[in-house]
Amino acid sequence: MSALGVLTGRRPSVDAAQPRTRSAAHLEAERVSAWFGDHKVLERVSLTFPNASVTALIGPSGCGKSTFLRILNRMHESTPTAKMAGEVRLDGVDVYAAGERVTETRRRIGMVFQKPNPFPAMSIGENVIAGPKLTGVRLKGASRAEVIERSLRRAGLWDEVKDRLDRPGGALSGGQQQRLCIARSLAVDPDVLLMDEPCSALDPTSTLYIEKTIQELAHEMTVVIVTHNMQQALRVSQQSAFFLAEAGKPGVVVESGPTTQIFEAPTDERTMDYVNGRFG
């Protein structure tokens, strides 16, 4: 789905010039299973994501990590034939419960994709405020400028683009485009930020910038990142969960816990084999 498709619907107009005052949100998944048609891809995954920290989802391709990530902010249900079971609770409320609005869930639980996807026809500044605009928040004058600057600063991009905010977002480098997409997600002031392999298509220098941004954001929100880079998981995360799908079976969480424990003293031999590069 395009980024435009993620942010639809309308909310009452509010002043978004200043970030909301709040404590860190608590996100947890309980007994989550997922299907595409009759094909089951996840089996009863239960995970808790510590507040104001980074959790890395690791494991071989095809074990359901990205599907699980999409379930966390209700993007899975937008895929034809997709189904899920279980609960995803944000501050104790199941986001799939009757009456819970998908647009509000996706505002509170933002998403950054593997491939940078700025809106090519929009300027850098317009890209940043696209999120608030599409959720019904009206920004003018000083409020608009404040949201743009605050979001770009939080994404670690302000100093590089502050003198060319009217230039096309698509003209930036790959790493800058990814940070612009992060800024766009941050402009709606989410409680949780999901990142699906955000550095996989980037050069080492751009990856360093993104990782620094992730570490800084973790002080103020909950971040969940899918990565195949074991060194990256070690660098940026405090918690890790190892996913695995064996012999055509649905993906499961083999084990989860503090990142140092998962990498240095896992309880399951399969985890040890994976983090040491013996498969996957």
GILIN-V19207 format. One record per run of one state. SS is the DSSP state (H for helix, E for strand, - for the rest). FROM is the first residue (numbers start at 1). TO is the last residue. If there is no record, write none. Layout:
SS|FROM|TO ; SS|FROM|TO
This chain:
-|1|2 ; H|3|6 ; -|7|26 ; E|27|36 ; -|37|38 ; E|39|49 ; -|50|53 ; E|54|58 ; -|59|64 ; H|65|72 ; -|73|75 ; H|76|78 ; -|79|81 ; E|82|90 ; -|91|92 ; E|93|94 ; -|95|101 ; H|102|108 ; E|109|112 ; -|113|122 ; E|123|123 ; H|124|134 ; -|135|140 ; H|141|154 ; -|155|157 ; H|158|161 ; -|162|167 ; E|168|168 ; H|169|171 ; -|172|173 ; H|174|186 ; -|187|191 ; E|192|196 ; -|197|203 ; H|204|217 ; -|218|221 ; E|222|226 ; -|227|229 ; H|230|236 ; -|237|238 ; E|239|244 ; -|245|250 ; E|251|258 ; H|259|264 ; -|265|268 ; H|269|275 ; -|276|280
